[in-house]
Amino acid sequence: MVRIDKDRHVNPAFVSFLEWDRRHYMNGPGESVLVITMYDGTTHRVRHEPGYYGGADAYAVEKAILSAPNFGQGVI
């Protein structure tokens, strides 16, 4: 299990794919969100905000999922 934020975990074996949603705003900073799609179709959006209380480091989450030995092997 990989912790994606303070309340959620995912099993890398059931992750279908990962993608980034990067938004840029004219009058403010942009945001980066890691979108984790599971084999059953559910998605988890992990906003990259490591400086805030309880915020997740989405880049570290991506690295942990991709380096898991059972990543993507949970297909039935």
PyMOL CGO cylinders between C-alpha atoms (Angstrom):
from pymol import cmd
from pymol.cgo import CYLINDER

trace = [
    CYLINDER, 0.00, 0.00, 0.00, 1.17, 3.49, -0.85, 0.3, 1, 1, 1, 1, 1, 1,
    CYLINDER, 1.17, 3.49, -0.85, -0.03, 6.47, 1.18, 0.3, 1, 1, 1, 1, 1, 1,
    CYLINDER, -0.03, 6.47, 1.18, -1.26, 9.17, -1.21, 0.3, 1, 1, 1, 1, 1, 1,
    CYLINDER, -1.26, 9.17, -1.21, -2.29, 11.70, 1.43, 0.3, 1, 1, 1, 1, 1, 1,
    CYLINDER, -2.29, 11.70, 1.43, -3.05, 11.72, 5.13, 0.3, 1, 1, 1, 1, 1, 1,
    CYLINDER, -3.05, 11.72, 5.13, -6.38, 9.88, 4.68, 0.3, 1, 1, 1, 1, 1, 1,
    CYLINDER, -6.38, 9.88, 4.68, -5.96, 7.64, 1.61, 0.3, 1, 1, 1, 1, 1, 1,
    CYLINDER, -5.96, 7.64, 1.61, -3.88, 4.68, 0.49, 0.3, 1, 1, 1, 1, 1, 1,
    CYLINDER, -3.88, 4.68, 0.49, -3.77, 2.81, -2.82, 0.3, 1, 1, 1, 1, 1, 1,
    CYLINDER, -3.77, 2.81, -2.82, -2.55, -0.63, -3.73, 0.3, 1, 1, 1, 1, 1, 1,
    CYLINDER, -2.55, -0.63, -3.73, -0.08, -0.22, -6.64, 0.3, 1, 1, 1, 1, 1, 1,
    CYLINDER, -0.08, -0.22, -6.64, -1.12, -3.62, -8.01, 0.3, 1, 1, 1, 1, 1, 1,
    CYLINDER, -1.12, -3.62, -8.01, -4.52, -2.19, -8.96, 0.3, 1, 1, 1, 1, 1, 1,
    CYLINDER, -4.52, -2.19, -8.96, -3.33, 1.08, -10.53, 0.3, 1, 1, 1, 1, 1, 1,
    CYLINDER, -3.33, 1.08, -10.53, -4.23, 1.20, -14.21, 0.3, 1, 1, 1, 1, 1, 1,
    CYLINDER, -4.23, 1.20, -14.21, -2.35, 4.37, -15.12, 0.3, 1, 1, 1, 1, 1, 1,
    CYLINDER, -2.35, 4.37, -15.12, -1.06, 7.69, -13.82, 0.3, 1, 1, 1, 1, 1, 1,
    CYLINDER, -1.06, 7.69, -13.82, -1.33, 11.09, -15.45, 0.3, 1, 1, 1, 1, 1, 1,
    CYLINDER, -1.33, 11.09, -15.45, -0.72, 14.70, -14.53, 0.3, 1, 1, 1, 1, 1, 1,
    CYLINDER, -0.72, 14.70, -14.53, -3.30, 17.47, -14.69, 0.3, 1, 1, 1, 1, 1, 1,
    CYLINDER, -3.30, 17.47, -14.69, -1.35, 20.73, -14.78, 0.3, 1, 1, 1, 1, 1, 1,
    CYLINDER, -1.35, 20.73, -14.78, -3.34, 23.92, -14.79, 0.3, 1, 1, 1, 1, 1, 1,
    CYLINDER, -3.34, 23.92, -14.79, -2.02, 27.41, -15.27, 0.3, 1, 1, 1, 1, 1, 1,
    CYLINDER, -2.02, 27.41, -15.27, -3.92, 30.49, -14.22, 0.3, 1, 1, 1, 1, 1, 1,
    CYLINDER, -3.92, 30.49, -14.22, -3.53, 34.00, -15.57, 0.3, 1, 1, 1, 1, 1, 1,
    CYLINDER, -3.53, 34.00, -15.57, -3.70, 35.75, -12.19, 0.3, 1, 1, 1, 1, 1, 1,
    CYLINDER, -3.70, 35.75, -12.19, -2.07, 33.25, -9.89, 0.3, 1, 1, 1, 1, 1, 1,
    CYLINDER, -2.07, 33.25, -9.89, 0.08, 30.20, -9.54, 0.3, 1, 1, 1, 1, 1, 1,
    CYLINDER, 0.08, 30.20, -9.54, -0.82, 27.02, -11.34, 0.3, 1, 1, 1, 1, 1, 1,
    CYLINDER, -0.82, 27.02, -11.34, -1.37, 23.67, -9.74, 0.3, 1, 1, 1, 1, 1, 1,
    CYLINDER, -1.37, 23.67, -9.74, -0.23, 20.14, -10.42, 0.3, 1, 1, 1, 1, 1, 1,
    CYLINDER, -0.23, 20.14, -10.42, -2.52, 17.22, -9.67, 0.3, 1, 1, 1, 1, 1, 1,
    CYLINDER, -2.52, 17.22, -9.67, -1.57, 13.57, -10.03, 0.3, 1, 1, 1, 1, 1, 1,
    CYLINDER, -1.57, 13.57, -10.03, -4.55, 11.57, -11.31, 0.3, 1, 1, 1, 1, 1, 1,
    CYLINDER, -4.55, 11.57, -11.31, -4.40, 7.91, -10.29, 0.3, 1, 1, 1, 1, 1, 1,
    CYLINDER, -4.40, 7.91, -10.29, -6.81, 5.66, -12.19, 0.3, 1, 1, 1, 1, 1, 1,
    CYLINDER, -6.81, 5.66, -12.19, -7.55, 2.24, -10.76, 0.3, 1, 1, 1, 1, 1, 1,
    CYLINDER, -7.55, 2.24, -10.76, -8.56, -0.85, -12.77, 0.3, 1, 1, 1, 1, 1, 1,
    CYLINDER, -8.56, -0.85, -12.77, -12.16, -0.56, -11.52, 0.3, 1, 1, 1, 1, 1, 1,
    CYLINDER, -12.16, -0.56, -11.52, -12.43, 2.94, -13.00, 0.3, 1, 1, 1, 1, 1, 1,
    CYLINDER, -12.43, 2.94, -13.00, -12.17, 4.98, -9.81, 0.3, 1, 1, 1, 1, 1, 1,
    CYLINDER, -12.17, 4.98, -9.81, -9.82, 7.94, -9.83, 0.3, 1, 1, 1, 1, 1, 1,
    CYLINDER, -9.82, 7.94, -9.83, -7.88, 9.59, -7.05, 0.3, 1, 1, 1, 1, 1, 1,
    CYLINDER, -7.88, 9.59, -7.05, -6.69, 13.16, -7.51, 0.3, 1, 1, 1, 1, 1, 1,
    CYLINDER, -6.69, 13.16, -7.51, -3.61, 14.04, -5.46, 0.3, 1, 1, 1, 1, 1, 1,
    CYLINDER, -3.61, 14.04, -5.46, -2.86, 17.76, -5.39, 0.3, 1, 1, 1, 1, 1, 1,
    CYLINDER, -2.86, 17.76, -5.39, 0.83, 18.58, -5.07, 0.3, 1, 1, 1, 1, 1, 1,
    CYLINDER, 0.83, 18.58, -5.07, 1.09, 20.84, -2.04, 0.3, 1, 1, 1, 1, 1, 1,
    CYLINDER, 1.09, 20.84, -2.04, 3.84, 19.55, 0.25, 0.3, 1, 1, 1, 1, 1, 1,
    CYLINDER, 3.84, 19.55, 0.25, 4.26, 22.85, 2.09, 0.3, 1, 1, 1, 1, 1, 1,
    CYLINDER, 4.26, 22.85, 2.09, 0.76, 22.88, 3.57, 0.3, 1, 1, 1, 1, 1, 1,
    CYLINDER, 0.76, 22.88, 3.57, -0.35, 21.05, 6.70, 0.3, 1, 1, 1, 1, 1, 1,
    CYLINDER, -0.35, 21.05, 6.70, -1.21, 17.52, 5.65, 0.3, 1, 1, 1, 1, 1, 1,
    CYLINDER, -1.21, 17.52, 5.65, -0.46, 18.28, 2.00, 0.3, 1, 1, 1, 1, 1, 1,
    CYLINDER, -0.46, 18.28, 2.00, 0.83, 15.54, -0.24, 0.3, 1, 1, 1, 1, 1, 1,
    CYLINDER, 0.83, 15.54, -0.24, 4.00, 15.43, -2.29, 0.3, 1, 1, 1, 1, 1, 1,
    CYLINDER, 4.00, 15.43, -2.29, 2.46, 14.10, -5.51, 0.3, 1, 1, 1, 1, 1, 1,
    CYLINDER, 2.46, 14.10, -5.51, 5.86, 13.55, -7.12, 0.3, 1, 1, 1, 1, 1, 1,
    CYLINDER, 5.86, 13.55, -7.12, 6.90, 11.27, -4.25, 0.3, 1, 1, 1, 1, 1, 1,
    CYLINDER, 6.90, 11.27, -4.25, 3.57, 9.42, -4.53, 0.3, 1, 1, 1, 1, 1, 1,
    CYLINDER, 3.57, 9.42, -4.53, 4.13, 8.87, -8.25, 0.3, 1, 1, 1, 1, 1, 1,
    CYLINDER, 4.13, 8.87, -8.25, 7.66, 7.61, -7.61, 0.3, 1, 1, 1, 1, 1, 1,
    CYLINDER, 7.66, 7.61, -7.61, 6.47, 5.22, -4.87, 0.3, 1, 1, 1, 1, 1, 1,
    CYLINDER, 6.47, 5.22, -4.87, 3.73, 3.77, -7.09, 0.3, 1, 1, 1, 1, 1, 1,
    CYLINDER, 3.73, 3.77, -7.09, 5.97, 3.35, -10.13, 0.3, 1, 1, 1, 1, 1, 1,
    CYLINDER, 5.97, 3.35, -10.13, 8.76, 1.73, -8.12, 0.3, 1, 1, 1, 1, 1, 1,
    CYLINDER, 8.76, 1.73, -8.12, 6.47, -0.74, -6.32, 0.3, 1, 1, 1, 1, 1, 1,
    CYLINDER, 6.47, -0.74, -6.32, 7.34, -4.31, -7.33, 0.3, 1, 1, 1, 1, 1, 1,
    CYLINDER, 7.34, -4.31, -7.33, 3.68, -5.19, -7.91, 0.3, 1, 1, 1, 1, 1, 1,
    CYLINDER, 3.68, -5.19, -7.91, 2.70, -2.07, -9.89, 0.3, 1, 1, 1, 1, 1, 1,
    CYLINDER, 2.70, -2.07, -9.89, -0.08, -2.89, -12.36, 0.3, 1, 1, 1, 1, 1, 1,
    CYLINDER, -0.08, -2.89, -12.36, -0.11, -6.64, -11.70, 0.3, 1, 1, 1, 1, 1, 1,
    CYLINDER, -0.11, -6.64, -11.70, -3.56, -6.84, -10.12, 0.3, 1, 1, 1, 1, 1, 1,
    CYLINDER, -3.56, -6.84, -10.12, -5.53, -7.45, -13.29, 0.3, 1, 1, 1, 1, 1, 1,
    CYLINDER, -5.53, -7.45, -13.29, -8.08, -10.18, -12.85, 0.3, 1, 1, 1, 1, 1, 1,
]
cmd.load_cgo(trace, "trace")
